[in-house]
Amino acid sequence: MGKTVRIEGRDIPVVRETDVIVVGGGLAGVAAAVAACRHGASVTLIEKSIVLGGLATLGHVCVYLPIDDGRGHKIYGGLAEELMRVCVRYSQDSTPEQWRDGPDTAPEDSPRYMSNFFIPPAVLALDEFVQQEGVDVVFDTVFSEPIMEGNTVKGIVVENKSGRTAYMAKVFVDASGDADLVYRAGAETETLKTIVSHWFHELDFDAMKKGIEEGDMLKAVPLRWLGLVPSGQAGDENMELTCDGTTSEGVNEYIRISRGLALDWLKKHQRPDYAMLTLPFMPQFRMTRRLIGKDELRYDGEYHIESSVGCVIASLDEPATVYEFPYEGLITDLLSNVLAAGRMVSAEGRGWAIMRFIPACVLTGQAAGTAAALAAKENCSLQELDVKELQRQLENDGVKLHRPKGTEGNVPVRRRRGAEAPPECGPQINRFYVRTDDRDGIRQSQDTPDEHV
Ligand SMILES: Cc1cc2nc3c(=O)[nH]c(=O)nc-3n(C[C@H](O)[C@H](O)[C@H](O)COP(=O)(O)OP(=O)(O)OC[C@H]3O[C@@H](n4cnc5c(N)ncnc54)[C@H](O)[C@@H]3O)c2cc1C
């Protein structure tokens, strides 16, 4: 260990005690908080930034990927469907007509049930949504450490403008994306480095004219993506272009490289009829750290999961194979009252890539929030929770626990995985690629490996 300093112990004021605390206000955290409130719990949502949505808003990932299987079956209902609607509530809704009323099935050749959205209206709609649901949001507040009693988290210490304070609860949901709470509370975790990318909206007179002609705002103000694609070969020098989102050094390196990419782009493309409109205000880390839970997503052969809390798909596959996510993938035996939600749930390898798509994050958020409320009400540990009762509640709330009829034979014939990156553009030959997304984003970008989306 390097040089250290000792800080004298001091009393920390307790600001609030609620049934449930959710750490992180990304879409998974929003879903967890709302689900817990709907099941009668008092809920505090702690968010380090000043907006909700996490990567989907701050991180500029404003593409809510499909919640259907690509063959006319809706796979995600519940909050995963509801939050898509919230994101487009105050801007252009690009969900296909066939799905607008939220049917369980649509004609097999229907376009995918997905939507792009604009970020500021989504942020405002998310504020409105959580307020209406009764969630108590504390913005601009960073979780720093758990207050432990054995394997139970009694409260959390946070830092904000008021200084160092504590919030107490019966049950906790870690939706920090980076497993900050479960890691610091002593659970087992896995970390992964992420490639660098940088998405932004741009204004370009030509695109605008086209968008205006077609009456399509999403075409008029397109989303641009820059990214560095490592070849994936261990030892390849390009692999150095991946960063570790669980350390300060890794986060700062990511910011330096990704903003450098954006500046290179701007220097090459700035002209009187062009403007770079936005930047991500959260580093675009795909996977950073996840829980190693009691169980995990099984994506190789075993499809029926008795304790399933909902179906998930690799949203970019067509048709998409449907998997079931186990309750035990949200918890660990090492902690009695903490659930994981979102891109940090228990799933290894390709499973992790499946669980990080927005719809899957919202699904696990809903399951974790509902389980947290039930455990708080029953005063039981998460290991003792009545999973059948949890499943009943989730089903009542629109979640599809088991593979819908007609999806059993889904084997993808189209998937982005393993395909070549588009031709190079920019100074770093073979590493630097650019793609424009719009409402037809999926079809236009088949040639982008899904782990890079
Ligand atoms: C470049 C890129 C492209 C992607 N493309 C797509 C796509 O096209 N479609 C798709 O569906 N998915 C896509 N994804 C994945 C998807 O965006 C994310 O996995 C998903 O949004 C994660 O949601 P989450 O709520 O689990 O986590 P996050 O969105 O990461 O939310 C975590 C929240 O916790 C907060 N937080 C973190 N630490 C703390 C702390 N210590 N204290 C308090 N708050 C904290 C953060 O500020 C944040 O608000 C992409 C991801 C990336 C990076």
The ligand as a Gaussian input file, in Angstrom:
#p B3LYP/6-31G(d) Opt

LIG

0 1
 C      -21.760000       3.148000     -26.054000
 C      -22.928000       2.344000     -25.625000
 C      -23.919000       2.024000     -26.531000
 C      -25.042000       1.311000     -26.133000
 N      -26.040000       1.077000     -27.052000
 C      -27.217000       0.593000     -26.620000
 C      -28.357000       0.646000     -27.465000
 O      -28.283000       1.108000     -28.599000
 N      -29.531000       0.210000     -26.959000
 C      -29.625000      -0.384000     -25.713000
 O      -30.727000      -0.838000     -25.356000
 N      -28.554000      -0.440000     -24.893000
 C      -27.380000       0.077000     -25.308000
 N      -26.321000       0.140000     -24.454000
 C      -26.456000      -0.410000     -23.089000
 C      -27.336000       0.445000     -22.181000
 O      -27.283000       1.788000     -22.524000
 C      -26.923000       0.341000     -20.715000
 O      -26.441000      -0.938000     -20.399000
 C      -28.100000       0.667000     -19.796000
 O      -28.612000       1.936000     -20.121000
 C      -27.615000       0.584000     -18.360000
 O      -28.638000       0.981000     -17.467000
 P      -28.395000       0.864000     -15.902000
 O      -29.499000       1.615000     -15.262000
 O      -28.153000      -0.543000     -15.519000
 O      -27.002000       1.589000     -15.617000
 P      -26.560000       3.092000     -15.903000
 O      -27.300000       3.659000     -17.024000
 O      -25.079000       3.052000     -15.954000
 O      -27.037000       3.871000     -14.587000
 C      -26.299000       3.873000     -13.403000
 C      -26.681000       5.139000     -12.636000
 O      -26.074000       5.082000     -11.355000
 C      -25.462000       6.314000     -11.063000
 N      -24.350000       6.003000     -10.163000
 C      -23.237000       5.298000     -10.449000
 N      -22.460000       5.193000      -9.367000
 C      -23.115000       5.844000      -8.372000
 C      -22.799000       6.093000      -7.015000
 N      -21.664000       5.644000      -6.435000
 N      -23.665000       6.829000      -6.267000
 C      -24.828000       7.305000      -6.824000
 N      -25.155000       7.092000      -8.122000
 C      -24.306000       6.361000      -8.872000
 C      -25.030000       6.864000     -12.413000
 O      -24.890000       8.275000     -12.382000
 C      -26.191000       6.413000     -13.299000
 O      -27.234000       7.348000     -13.335000
 C      -25.171000       0.862000     -24.804000
 C      -24.179000       1.187000     -23.870000
 C      -23.075000       1.922000     -24.277000
 C      -22.051000       2.305000     -23.260000

